[in-house]
Structure formats: structure tokens, C-alpha cells
Amino acid sequence: MSQPNLPAYMKTIMCCLCASPETRRYFWETMVSYTLLVNELLEAVPNRPEFPQWQRRGTIDREAVRIVLKPLKAKPNYAQLPKRFLTSAELIVCYVYKSWLALQKRRQWQLEGKRRWLAAIEADLKSILSSDLSFETVQAKARKILEQAEQDLESPPSEVTKKGKKSKRHKKPKSLLKYLLDRYDETTQELEHRAICHLLRHDMKVGEEEDTPDTIQHVIDRKRIEIARLTEQLQSRLPKGRDPNHERFVEKLEIAVALPDCSPEHWDPEEFDEWRIQKQISELNTLPYPILFGSASDLYWDILNDTTSAATGSAKKRSRKSKRPNERLQVRFKGLDEHKCKIQCDRRQLKTFRQFATDYISNQQLPKDEKFGEGLFALRSACLIWKVDPEASAGCRNRQKAMLRKDSHLRESLEKGELCLINYPWETHRLYLHCTFDIRLLTQQGTEQVRLQKLDAAKKLVKKTQERQAADPSITMTENQASRFKAKQTSISRLEKNRPAERPECQIYQPNPNIFVGISLSRHEPVTVIVFNKESNQASEYWSTDSLLKIRGITSPRNNQSIVQLHHEQQQLLRRWRRQRHYNLCQRPAEQKQGDYHQHDAESRLGDYLDRLIAARVTELAVRRQAAAISLPELRNIRESVESDIQARAGKKYPHHAKLQAQYAKQYRREFHRWSFGRLEQYITEAAKQRGIVVCKGRQPKHGNEQEKALAVITSAIT
């Protein structure tokens, strides 16, 4: 499930919920029924007559989903579901289809653009073979077109007045690529066609060397592969939902193993040979869909005194327990008051969860006239989700083995088949709570900033409604509009008079609008960072991955270890990761053939730690230089671009040898995909959010060194 992108000031943390077996069982069984309801909704929504219109628009109407849900929730299987679960089902379906429709719409735009690009380059290849234009002439024309394009893209749209018509404003193209393609379609001059195609082949830049027909053909082959892969992706089926009861998997398995009709009159050797081929059965996600809570009022918090840390055990254990807080946080959910869950989280997140509880409890204890608005609660939304717990599964198996060792009658019944031991899913899975909060509402200055923004927005809405009624007294508000208008007035009153308790003081980050930090990503050098001064129009600093890991003054010593020793360890992390990668690439296949390989995640864990460490160093560098923004490269289509390039290289190196092409592509692909650039980008974005730094996306070119690429990312992001 994908949710809308969160603003920069929003952050999500999670905790594990400790509850009784009865509560866990209730949540599991109820969420399984809720998941089956979501599956039926996902199947019913495409049957709506408005679905083609939603596909063109790229969004889905929630009111239509509510209409589809109305007859479904009356079924006996779903009649006992709480009201919050039904509301969550609407939101889940809207999020799933909104993400799917946006993905399909983006793929369609990409396909149209790639086809236009391919048609232009194919025509240019024919023109090169029959034209007598010199390369210098094409270069000069390309430079003029590029200069004119930069002026047209920077200038505001011009107004054109026609006789008898109102003035119309021409839309400015969003990108240089679209500008060049539109200009190619509008012109008929051969020289301009050649110059535009030259820019298209060289990543919207003027190349220094003339392309040979073989080079152009290689580019065409690569683009055809991209188009073929994108066309196949566009044929993807609708969202299928989840399979918590394994019913769909069993149906597919029965179809796969069913024997074909072997009677003489229906015998088909090809059908029988096809049945003998081993088939891969896709398995849907077996976890229930999460439950979404849209506001802080859906969660009830309590602070309990922890009496479990009694003075037992050794003095060392008692001293360790005395340092822990003597309180436990407990949460309940609206409509499910009888089910209570205790919060279990890390100490770093504990203060944030305590703030959620403090906001709720302090507001509940105040008189009605002194309550502050829920808009100033730090918690904004929450999500209840199940996850597999390998330790719990192993614990269930160990308990069963212990029972069998102790009870001989139980062991005999199990051997005879009279008894079957079952691991219930609520025992092998754990319940987690994901909370999204506004980081500004954790400090006094940020709370005041949010209060003024909400107050101003509410006043504008009330004033607009009053002016509309004063202009036309015949307008009457509906019941829902009247209730919302009254709620806005109450919110204004509370925001003006009542404020939450004092929160910690924190200095708000003040960036320098002329300083930017740019990042380029590569498989040769994972991260390259530059600090760019817009006022002087030049880069003042360059940082490689190794130099980033040498920055001091960010982390604190652990286990009485000095800062120098700690940073020396971190400096060696990249070398350790590369040694581990070399082992996995070279020695692991041989061990797998001999049956001596034992799976371990040393490389992935070390890579994850490296990504978090690099993200912290990049953010700290931006804070020290007071950067206005961090520019990251756009990685949306990097996998498709790399995959098509790999296949085109393989086809050129080993023509008419499919097996050799597959081996070459596999080796090249395996080396490229070792570093998780998407994960690194996510960690940098999260670290920048905590410091209040803006993160923007830019286009990273294919050519040039890493410093030039990082500078190009900044240039494309700020223009």
C-alpha cells in the first residue's frame, strides 16, 4: 500500500504493542475480515462507470468508493466490523488506486515521449546517410537552439492577442526535452532537425564528437527495448489485494497441478508438454491490511506507573533498572476501549510517544472552555499494522518441542495423526503502531508558528463564507456545511485563547538562500557532494564518500571509546563493505554449488548502516554551511534506463547468441545493483526533515565526472 507523500515537516515513527493474547487474537481476526472487505472493494471499483474518467484524470473519487462500500458492509461477514475499520477501508482503496492510476498515467506519458524521441532519431539516422551537412554546421545550429531554449524557458509566458478574441497565454514547457520535441514537430528545416536530434542524443548538450551510424543504431536499439518494457508494464493488471487466508494461493495451486484432459478425442501433445513445464505461482501478501487512524482523537493515551521493577536480583541489575523510567505508556483506540496495548519502543522514540500522551491527558484534564484545539497535538495520524516476528515463531516451535519431550501421550497422539499442533498467526506475528507527527509541534517556537498558520487559515475561510452569504442572503448552508462552519469558529476561539503546555525551546534553522548542497550518485563512487554558492556561481567544496566519513564532531563516543578511534572505524566501513561485496560476488556461488553456503545479511546490514551514516554526514555538512536546500538526483527511471542499456550492450557484444547475452547482462547487472540508491535517498530526506532543510530533486546527466554531475543536479533543481 502506498500513501501520499508527506510534507517535509512530517515524520513517522513506530513502536511495538504489548497486549494480551485475547486482544491480539481479536485484532487479527477482525483485521482479516477487514482485509477481505478491502479485496471486494478493489474488485468492485473498476466496475464503476466513472472508472475510465478516473484513469484519464489519475485520481479516484472517495464518494464513489463510499457508495460501493454501502451494500458490502451490510453482509454478515462485515456487519460486526467497527466503524473505524469501514472508514479505513475507504482510505486504503483510495490510496491503492490513486497510486496505481498515477503510476499508469506517468508510464503513458513516458511511453509517448519515448516514441516521439525514437521517431526523431530514426529519421535523423536516415538523414545522416543521405545528407551533406557538415558536423560543424550542425554543432553551431545546436548551440543557437540551446541558447534560445534557455531564454524561452526562463522568460514568462507571452500574451498573444488575436482579432475578435481575448488574449491567450501560451503555456511554458515544463522541461527542455519537451521543448525540443515540440520544436522538432513544428519545424520542417533539415538543419534544425539535425541539430535538435544531436541535442537529444547527447543529453540536451552539444557533443564534441560526431556520432557514427553504429553509435546511433545502438542508441535506437536501447530506446526500443525501453519502449517494449514500458509497454509490457502498461498491460499490468489491476490491484489484486491480499490473501490472509491463503485461499487464492490454494486456488492457483490446484489449477497448476490439475491434469489436462487425456481422453483420446481431446488429446493435445502441446498442451501436455506445456503442463509438464514447471510453473511459478505468484503468492500475494498474506498479512492483513493496516488500519488507518486519521486524527489524534482516535487514540486514547494513558501513563501508568511501572511496578514490575521490584528490588529483586543482584545490585547491578537493580541499579540498571533504577535508571529506567518508572512509567509505562498505554494506548487505546476509539470504539475499542476494552482492548488496551502498552507501548514498547526505543529510548530515542520514547520522548515523542510521551509527548503524544501528555498532549492527550493534559487536554482531557482541562475544563471545556480551556481546552486547546487538536490541531496543536503533535500526533497527526496513526496506522495499526501486523508484521512477522521470526523470534516469536521460533519460540512457539521451542515450546511445542518442550511439550512433546515432557508428555509421552501427546507425542504418541501426534505420531498416530490424532493430533495436530497449530501455530496461531497472532502468536507468530507482532502488532505495531506507526505514528505520523509534526516535528514543529515538539518545540515551543514551532508550536507558535503552527498556531498562527492555522489561525490565519481558519479566519480566511470564515471570512470568505460570511462574505458569500452577505452578497447573496438567499444562499443557505447544508447541515454538513453549517457544522463545519461552527467547528471553524470554535477552532478560532480555542487557537486565540487557549494554548498547550510549555514545550522545549529550540532555535529554528535559518538557511542562507545562496548556499546549496548537491549530490551525485554512481556505482563507482556511491556519493559525491558539492557545496555551491549561487552568489558567486561556483562550487566551494567537494566531498567524496571517504572524505564524508572523515568528518568529525558529529557522533559521540560509545563504550568509553575516543572520537578518533570511532571515526577511524567509520572510515574503514566502506572498505569492509566492498570486501563483503567481493566475497558475495565471487566466493558465494562456489559455496552454493558445493552446498557449504550459509545465508547471512552482513552486506545488507553494513550497507544500511553506511547509508544512515552518510545521510547524517550530508545533513550535518548542510547545517554547518547553512544550506538552503539539498539537491538529490531523480532516480525514478534509473532502473529502466540501466536495464535497457545493459540489454543493448549485450546484444551488440554477442549478436544472435541469446545465452551469452543473458550471461553478460547478468554479470553487469549484478555489479550495478549492489548499492541501494533509493534507500540512501530516503535516509538523506528523513535526516534533512529533522533539521528543517528543504530537499529538492534535480536531473543527473549521464556524461561527465561526478563533480560535474552533482553541479548539474543543483542547476536543474534550482532553475
Secondary structure as the mmCIF struct_conf table of DSSP 4:
data_model
#
loop_
_struct_conf.conf_type_id
_struct_conf.id
_struct_conf.beg_label_comp_id
_struct_conf.beg_label_asym_id
_struct_conf.beg_label_seq_id
_struct_conf.end_label_comp_id
_struct_conf.end_label_asym_id
_struct_conf.end_label_seq_id
HELX_LH_PP_P HELX_LH_PP_P1 PRO A 4 PRO A 7
TURN_TY1_P TURN_TY1_P1 ALA A 8 TYR A 9
STRN STRN1 MET A 10 CYS A 18
HELX_RH_AL_P HELX_RH_AL_P1 PRO A 21 ALA A 44
HELX_RH_3T_P HELX_RH_3T_P1 VAL A 45 ASN A 47
BEND BEND1 ARG A 48 ARG A 48
TURN_TY1_P TURN_TY1_P2 PRO A 49 GLU A 50
HELX_RH_AL_P HELX_RH_AL_P2 PHE A 51 ARG A 57
TURN_TY1_P TURN_TY1_P3 GLY A 58 GLY A 58
HELX_RH_AL_P HELX_RH_AL_P3 ARG A 62 LEU A 72
TURN_TY1_P TURN_TY1_P4 LYS A 73 ALA A 74
BEND BEND2 LYS A 75 LYS A 75
TURN_TY1_P TURN_TY1_P5 PRO A 76 GLN A 80
BEND BEND3 LEU A 81 LEU A 81
HELX_RH_AL_P HELX_RH_AL_P4 LYS A 83 SER A 130
HELX_RH_AL_P HELX_RH_AL_P5 PHE A 135 GLU A 154
BEND BEND4 SER A 155 SER A 155
HELX_LH_PP_P HELX_LH_PP_P2 PRO A 156 SER A 158
STRN STRN2 GLU A 159 VAL A 160
TURN_TY1_P TURN_TY1_P6 LYS A 163 GLY A 164
BEND BEND5 LYS A 165 LYS A 165
STRN STRN3 LYS A 168 ARG A 169
HELX_LH_PP_P HELX_LH_PP_P3 HIS A 170 PRO A 173
BEND BEND6 LYS A 174 SER A 175
HELX_RH_AL_P HELX_RH_AL_P6 LEU A 176 GLU A 186
HELX_RH_AL_P HELX_RH_AL_P7 GLU A 190 ARG A 201
TURN_TY1_P TURN_TY1_P7 HIS A 202 ASP A 203
BEND BEND7 MET A 204 LYS A 205
BEND BEND8 GLU A 208 GLU A 209
HELX_LH_PP_P HELX_LH_PP_P4 GLU A 210 THR A 212
HELX_RH_AL_P HELX_RH_AL_P8 PRO A 213 LEU A 234
TURN_TY1_P TURN_TY1_P8 GLN A 235 GLN A 235
HELX_LH_PP_P HELX_LH_PP_P5 SER A 236 PRO A 239
TURN_TY1_P TURN_TY1_P9 PRO A 244 ASN A 245
BEND BEND9 HIS A 246 HIS A 246
HELX_RH_AL_P HELX_RH_AL_P9 GLU A 247 VAL A 257
HELX_LH_PP_P HELX_LH_PP_P6 ALA A 258 PRO A 260
BEND BEND10 SER A 263 SER A 263
HELX_RH_3T_P HELX_RH_3T_P2 PRO A 264 HIS A 266
HELX_RH_AL_P HELX_RH_AL_P10 PRO A 269 ARG A 276
BEND BEND11 ILE A 277 ILE A 277
HELX_LH_PP_P HELX_LH_PP_P7 GLN A 280 SER A 282
BEND BEND12 LEU A 287 LEU A 287
HELX_LH_PP_P HELX_LH_PP_P8 PRO A 288 PRO A 290
STRN STRN4 ILE A 291 PHE A 293
BEND BEND13 SER A 295 SER A 295
HELX_RH_3T_P HELX_RH_3T_P3 ALA A 296 ASP A 298
STRN STRN5 LEU A 299 ASN A 305
BEND BEND14 ALA A 311 ALA A 311
BEND BEND15 GLY A 313 GLY A 313
HELX_RH_AL_P HELX_RH_AL_P11 ALA A 315 SER A 322
TURN_TY1_P TURN_TY1_P10 LYS A 323 LYS A 323
BEND BEND16 ARG A 324 ARG A 324
BEND BEND17 ASN A 326 ASN A 326
STRN STRN6 GLU A 327 PHE A 333
TURN_TY1_P TURN_TY1_P11 LYS A 334 GLY A 335
STRN STRN7 LEU A 336 GLN A 344
HELX_RH_AL_P HELX_RH_AL_P12 ARG A 347 GLN A 365
BEND BEND18 LEU A 366 LEU A 366
HELX_RH_3T_P HELX_RH_3T_P4 LYS A 368 GLU A 370
HELX_LH_PP_P HELX_LH_PP_P9 LYS A 371 GLY A 373
HELX_RH_3T_P HELX_RH_3T_P5 GLU A 374 LEU A 376
BEND BEND19 ALA A 378 ALA A 378
STRN STRN8 LEU A 379 VAL A 388
HELX_RH_AL_P HELX_RH_AL_P13 PRO A 390 LYS A 406
HELX_RH_AL_P HELX_RH_AL_P14 SER A 408 LYS A 416
TURN_TY1_P TURN_TY1_P12 GLY A 417 GLY A 417
BEND BEND20 GLU A 418 GLU A 418
HELX_RH_AL_P HELX_RH_AL_P15 PRO A 425 THR A 428
STRN STRN9 HIS A 429 ASP A 438
HELX_RH_3T_P HELX_RH_3T_P6 ILE A 439 LEU A 442
BEND BEND21 THR A 443 THR A 443
HELX_RH_AL_P HELX_RH_AL_P16 GLN A 444 ALA A 471
TURN_TY1_P TURN_TY1_P13 PRO A 473 SER A 474
HELX_RH_AL_P HELX_RH_AL_P17 GLU A 479 LYS A 497
HELX_LH_PP_P HELX_LH_PP_P10 PRO A 500 GLU A 502
HELX_LH_PP_P HELX_LH_PP_P11 GLN A 507 TYR A 509
STRN STRN10 ASN A 512 LEU A 521
BEND BEND22 ARG A 523 PRO A 526
STRN STRN11 VAL A 527 ASN A 533
TURN_TY1_P TURN_TY1_P14 LYS A 534 ASN A 537
STRN STRN12 GLN A 538 TRP A 543
HELX_RH_AL_P HELX_RH_AL_P18 THR A 545 LEU A 548
TURN_TY1_P TURN_TY1_P15 LEU A 549 LYS A 550
BEND BEND23 GLY A 553 THR A 555
TURN_TY1_P TURN_TY1_P16 ASN A 559 ASN A 560
HELX_RH_AL_P HELX_RH_AL_P19 ILE A 563 GLN A 571
TURN_TY1_P TURN_TY1_P17 GLN A 572 GLN A 572
HELX_RH_AL_P HELX_RH_AL_P20 LEU A 573 GLN A 594
TURN_TY1_P TURN_TY1_P18 GLY A 595 GLY A 595
HELX_RH_AL_P HELX_RH_AL_P21 ALA A 602 ARG A 624
TURN_TY1_P TURN_TY1_P19 ARG A 625 GLN A 626
STRN STRN13 ALA A 627 PRO A 633
TURN_TY1_P TURN_TY1_P20 ARG A 636 ASN A 637
HELX_RH_AL_P HELX_RH_AL_P22 ILE A 638 LYS A 653
BEND BEND24 TYR A 654 TYR A 654
TURN_TY1_P TURN_TY1_P21 PRO A 655 HIS A 656
HELX_RH_AL_P HELX_RH_AL_P23 ALA A 658 PHE A 672
TURN_TY1_P TURN_TY1_P22 HIS A 673 ARG A 674
BEND BEND25 TRP A 675 TRP A 675
HELX_RH_AL_P HELX_RH_AL_P24 PHE A 677 ARG A 691
TURN_TY1_P TURN_TY1_P23 GLY A 692 GLY A 692
STRN STRN14 VAL A 694 GLY A 698
HELX_LH_PP_P HELX_LH_PP_P12 ARG A 699 PRO A 701
BEND BEND26 LYS A 702 GLY A 704
HELX_RH_AL_P HELX_RH_AL_P25 GLU A 706 ILE A 718
#
